[in-house]
Amino acid sequence: MTEMEPYEAGIDRLLRRSMDAPAPTLSSDFEERLMRKVGQESAGLDRYGRMVLTGYGLASIVVSGVVMRAQGLGWGTIAVTILGPLALVAAAPRVRRLGQMQ
């Protein structure tokens, strides 16, 4: 701690100067430009992204099952712990749509 003491005054000045500066702001059309850019880039990667995500999901299911089986869990428990969250993910869009209807 004594090694930093000579720098405390410099750090204090730097912090005070930073706090006195106005907070940065984004331009008024930032969100519109961002959404336009994201929409352009995601359209081309959508199919590839879905394939990668599907492959990752399948690989993680297989690895999780193998690891849980090696720990001595039964296949019933393994199925519940893997399929339960998948069912929730599948049900989420339906629940969201129902919530928006009301």
Buried (B, 14 or more C-beta within 10 A) or exposed (E): EEEEEEEEEEEEEEEEEEEEEEEEEEEEEEEEEEEEEEEEEEEEEEEEEEEEEEEEEEEEBEEEBEEBEEEEBEEEEBEEEBEEEEEEEEEEEEEEEEEEEE
